[in-house]
Amino acid sequence: MKICGKALPPRAALLLSLDFVVLVIVAPLLFILPLLAEGSGRPLGSIMLGLLRLMLAGIACQAIFYYHDLYNLQIVRVPRATVIQVLRAFAVLFVLLATGLLLLPGLTPVLSRVLLFSTFLAMVTVVSRRLALPRARERVLVIGSGSEAAELQQIVLSSPEWNMEVAQIAPPSGLTSLLQREKVFGDAFDRIIVTNVKAQSDENLETLLNCKMTGLQIEDAQAFFEKATGRVRVDHLSAEQCIFSDRYSNRLGKRFAKRVFDLVVAGLLLVAVSPVILLVAVVIRLRNDGPVFFRQQRIGLFGRQFSILKFRTMSPVAAGEKTGWAGKETHRITPLGKHLRKYRIDELPQLLNVLRGEMSLIGPRPEQPHLCDVLEEQVPFYKHRHSVPPGLTGWAQVRYHYGSSIEESKRKLEYDLFYVKHLSLWLDCAIALETVKVVLVGRGAV
């Protein structure tokens, strides 16, 4: 199952679907059906409106689960962590219900029933997460050798949410003899992942095809890596793969839809946060930390330069002096700037860059020209991150910390290329939701 281009582990998809059915469909019907059966005399339109409100409440409850990592199978695998997160999620839910009672006293009977049902729902939430995690793991046969096979094994070990274990690593030369053993298909392995192109000889391809036809799952290592990590491996990427892929399509329709989305959302956000922008500007001026706004040249769409606008969070540098990666200049961050950066408040003025068309709400982080020159020389495919507008937030920003070296920038590029490959409004919405989560906990800031 994929949501917004990102593959979900089967068990996480199961939990997501189960919660949707219970919270958004079953639970609201359990409240509404008795009213219909009793013949309460309420107009049908009023009952349907109540059903819609309960369904929206169910979606809100599922959002609370998401922000408390109850779909993160690495958290769910630990019983104590699951119980703690469930208690926290329902504590938030109860606070919202209590607020609703204070603001809308007329809803007391309905909300009281919801409160009673929530206790039962909390127990169901814990139990469903235990049942969704079977003890038996999927057994994987890795065809390959050397660093590729070792890297794949490490990814499987670090991704318990996929419920896999590497049962055996076999070199391509021994593939046919290994898979022709009696009952190996059903008893030894559940999936084959091929990491080495040498495995794709005529004899091996015929053997793998026979396995495929018997029902054994066979997967390319590159595809599994991308699915499990949300990254595109730069070292194993070729121009041919990009050219002939049905992805990496930066069509006019996508760009137009993205621009409309940016204008509408950025405009609304700018109006909503204008009091915060004014307050922060006044505080920076009173603290005398330097000019309120910080402007710097960055690389935008198709390599064009533009002047980015941010609140000042670092002490000014001498005229003409070049700055480096933010992670290596933390000594320049002001006391106020530390808090502004932690919750991304310093980036609010970039909404003006979005409205001017220089940036998008979602996209790769814009870098300084001289850093881009260095990275384009040393990191393959780096310039192709500029095929989409730079973003105020992005896939790399929510999945990885600030890059402060060439190697870390290469890792961030792998996330950026995943975003370019799967570019869509749905992926933008998923990143926006994840950004809110990151901002709330102040994670990943320098």
C-alpha positions, -999 to 999 in steps of 0.1 A, spaced: 0 0 0 12 35 -9 1 68 5 14 99 -12 41 79 -31 55 65 2 52 28 7 37 18 40 46 -15 57 17 -39 53 10 -40 90 10 -2 93 -14 0 63 -36 -26 81 -37 -5 113 -44 27 94 -73 11 75 -87 -6 106 -86 27 126 -104 44 97 -131 18 96 -136 19 134 -133 56 141 -148 71 109 -174 46 100 -184 21 127 -182 43 158 -204 72 143 -230 46 131 -232 31 166 -242 66 179 -266 74 151 -284 41 145 -301 41 180 -315 75 172 -330 62 140 -343 30 157 -359 49 186 -377 73 163 -365 104 182 -385 127 160 -354 146 150 -353 156 113 -333 133 91 -311 162 80 -302 170 117 -292 133 122 -271 132 91 -254 165 102 -246 148 135 -232 118 117 -209 140 96 -196 157 128 -189 124 144 -170 112 113 -149 144 113 -142 138 150 -131 102 140 -107 117 115 -94 141 141 -89 112 165 -69 93 138 -48 125 133 -41 124 171 -29 88 168 -6 98 139 10 126 159 16 102 188 34 77 166 7 50 169 13 40 133 51 38 138 56 1 141 90 6 157 71 23 186 42 -1 185 65 -31 188 74 -21 224 43 -27 247 53 -2 273 58 26 246 25 17 230 6 20 262 22 53 270 15 68 236 -21 55 237 -26 72 271 -11 105 258 -33 104 227 -65 98 247 -55 125 272 -54 150 243 -87 136 231 -103 141 265 -90 176 267 -106 184 234 -139 168 245 -138 188 278 -132 220 258 -162 211 236 -184 206 266 -174 241 279 -180 258 246 -211 239 235 -230 228 266 -259 215 244 -237 187 232 -233 172 267 -253 141 262 -236 132 229 -201 140 242 -207 120 274 -214 89 253 -183 96 233 -163 98 266 -176 64 278 -169 49 244 -134 63 243 -123 41 272 -134 10 253 -117 24 222 -84 29 240 -83 -8 249 -92 -18 214 -63 5 201 -38 -13 223 -50 -48 215 -52 -41 177 -15 -30 177 -5 -62 195 -24 -84 171 -10 -65 141 25 -76 149 29 -114 143 59 -131 159 69 -148 126 90 -126 104 91 -129 66 122 -148 56 143 -132 29 169 -147 6 194 -121 -5 211 -128 -38 244 -109 -40 276 -104 -22 300 -77 -8 289 -43 3 256 -43 -15 244 -74 4 258 -61 37 240 -28 32 207 -45 24 210 -67 55 216 -36 76 185 -19 61 164 -50 70 178 -50 105 171 -13 110 136 -15 96 117 -38 119 84 -23 107 87 -44 75 87 -76 96 116 -92 77 147 -111 85 176 -121 62 175 -159 63 204 -164 39 228 -145 16 238 -164 -15 262 -154 -43 247 -152 -78 268 -182 -89 249 -205 -65 214 -192 -72 202 -220 -94 214 -249 -73 200 -233 -41 166 -226 -55 162 -260 -71 163 -278 -38 132 -297 -28 106 -276 -10 128 -245 -8 101 -223 -22 75 -229 6 98 -239 35 129 -218 34 121 -183 20 92 -160 16 109 -134 -5 140 -130 -27 158 -97 -30 184 -94 -58 212 -70 -51 237 -80 -78 233 -74 -116 254 -106 -121 224 -125 -108 206 -115 -140 222 -141 -163 200 -161 -186 200 -191 -163 194 -171 -132 166 -151 -148 148 -183 -158 152 -197 -123 138 -164 -108 109 -164 -132 100 -200 -122 101 -189 -86 79 -159 -94 53 -181 -110 51 -203 -80 41 -174 -58 75 -164 -43 79 -126 -40 110 -113 -59 122 -78 -56 150 -56 -68 173 -43 -41 170 -7 -53 132 -9 -52 132 -23 -16 158 3 -5 136 31 -18 105 16 -2 120 10 32 140 43 35 122 69 14 155 76 -4 169 70 -39 205 56 -38 226 80 -57 255 56 -60 233 31 -78 214 55 -100 220 59 -137 207 84 -163 190 56 -181 169 47 -150 157 83 -147 151 88 -185 130 56 -190 113 56 -156 76 64 -155 85 87 -126 106 119 -127 78 135 -147 78 173 -141 48 180 -163 31 213 -167 -1 201 -150 18 192 -119 36 225 -118 4 245 -123 -14 226 -95 15 230 -72 16 267 -78 -21 272 -72 -17 252 -39 13 274 -29 -6 307 -36 -37 297 -17 -20 281 14 8 306 16 -16 335 14 -38 321 42 -8 312 63 7 347 60 -25 363 72 -28 338 101 8 343 113 11 380 107 8 388 145 36 363 152 58 379 125 51 414 139 59 403 175 91 385 165 103 415 145 97 438 175 116 415 199 146 412 175 147 450 172 145 455 210 173 429 215 195 448 190 208 415 175 212 432 141 189 438 112 155 421 118 155 402 85 183 382 70 187 381 32 210 357 13 214 345 -22 202 310 -28 198 287 -58 162 282 -69 143 265 -98 166 254 -127 196 270 -110 183 306 -109 194 327 -80 171 346 -56 173 364 -23 158 343 5 142 362 34 144 349 70 143 363 106 178 370 118 190 341 141 227 345 138 251 374 145 260 393 113 292 384 94 317 408 79 308 423 45 319 399 17 325 370 40 310 337 28 291 315 53 291 277 53 268 250 65 245 260 94 256 229 113 292 242 115 283 278 126 261 272 156 284 295 176 269 324 158 233 316 168 218 342 191 199 332 223 166 342 207 176 327 174 180 293 190 143 292 199 132 306 166 151 279 147 139 251 169 103 258 160 110 270 125 96 305 133 126 321 116 114 308 82 80 324 83 91 354 62 98 329 34 61 329 28 68 361 8 93 341 -13 66 316 -20 41 342 -30 67 358 -54 72 324 -70 108 320 -60 100 292 -36 73 266 -30 58 255 3 73 220 -2 105 212 -20 143 207 -15 161 231 9 176 260 -11 214 262 -8 240 289 -12 255 292 -47 291 285 -36 280 254 -17 260 242 -47 291 246 -69 311 223 -46 283 198 -43 276 196 -80 313 187 -86 314 160 -59 279 145 -57 263 129 -88 228 141 -99 230 170 -74 219 196 -99 187 177 -106 172 186 -73 168 221 -88 142 207 -113 115 216 -88 112 248 -68 130 249 -34 107 246 -4 101 261 29 99 225 41 105 192 23 109 155 24 146 157 33 139 183 60 114 161 79 133 129 74 169 141 80 188 167 100 206 197 86 235 186 64 268 200 74 292 181 52 294 167 17 285 132 29 254 145 48 244 166 18 246 135 -4 223 117 20 198 146 19 200 146 -19 188 110 -18 157 122 0 153 151 -24 155 128 -54 128 106 -39 106 137 -37 114 147 -73 106 111 -84 73 110 -66 63 146 -70 25 151 -63 1 172 -43 -6 142 -21 30 139 -12 31 176 -5 2 172 19 19 143 36 51 164 41 30 193 54 14 170 81 48 157 90 62 192 92 36 202 117 47 172 138 83 181 135 76 217 145 55 207 175 83 187 190 111 210 178 130 182 162 158 185 137 167 222 141 202 236 144 
